[in-house]
Amino acid sequence: MTNPEDRAGSHPSSIPLTVLYAEDDPSNVRLMEGILLRRPGIRLVVASNGGAALELAQKHQPDLVLLDRHLPDMTGDEVLKRLLSDPQTKQAAVVFLSADATADVPLPLLTAGARAYLTKPVYVAEVLSLLDEIAAKKATSAV
């Protein structure tokens, strides 16, 4: 039996998305690459630290930034702050992906402007749903 989430065309829009993933663990990057293959039209840009994420965000203008909280050169919290304060990158939806599942962590980040806080290990359906929401919003704003 096929999973409906795996079918090409089952998502709300075929509008291409650019996703920036700030993650320093290569196994997590490979996992996300596999997940994103389930949605055609997604371009993945990977940064292994916060500084590179900020540079790549300015260069590629991502629709979505998937952000680890614990990067080697700065915290994800600081990356979020800088993304949202930069006119070139503030339009991107920023979603944290973190192994830190402490109950009091997400609220300050959501208050600061993050769109969501997902814990690792990631749930594939949750990531795909998020991509579909971002694609639908982009399709609506393009009309």
Secondary structure by P-SEA (a helix, b strand, c coil): cccccccccccccccbbbbbbbcccaaaaaaaaaaacccccbbbbbbccaaaaaaaaaaccccccccccccccccaaaaaaaaaacccccccbbbbbccccccccaaaaaaacccccccccccaaaaaaaaaaaaaaaaaaac
